[in-house]
Each structure stands twice: as C-alpha cells, then as structure tokens.
Amino acid sequence: MKDLKKKAIRLWHVVANSGQCNGCGGVFDNWNGGVCDACKAIGRG
C-alpha cells in the first residue's frame, strides 16, 4: 500500500507541471494541455 501511495504522489507531481493531450492522452512536460500538435495535424481532438 505504501508503494501505491508513493506512486500516486509521484504521478500527481508529474501531472502538476505538465499537460495531457485531449486527443491521444499523451502527457507533455511544461505544457498547459489541450490538443498536441500531432493530433492537430491529423484533425484529432
């Protein structure tokens, strides 16, 4: 259970400074989210 808590905290920390693409679900550092350029290029998202 401790490992799970550590993982959740680490995951939250990563998500705190990054954004997730609404199209592909990829997580990118230092980005505010929305739709990534690759998804925009193929019209996804």
Secondary structure, DSSP 8 states (H G I E B T S, - for coil): -HHHHHHHHHHHHHHHTEEEBTTT--EEET---B--HHHHHHT--
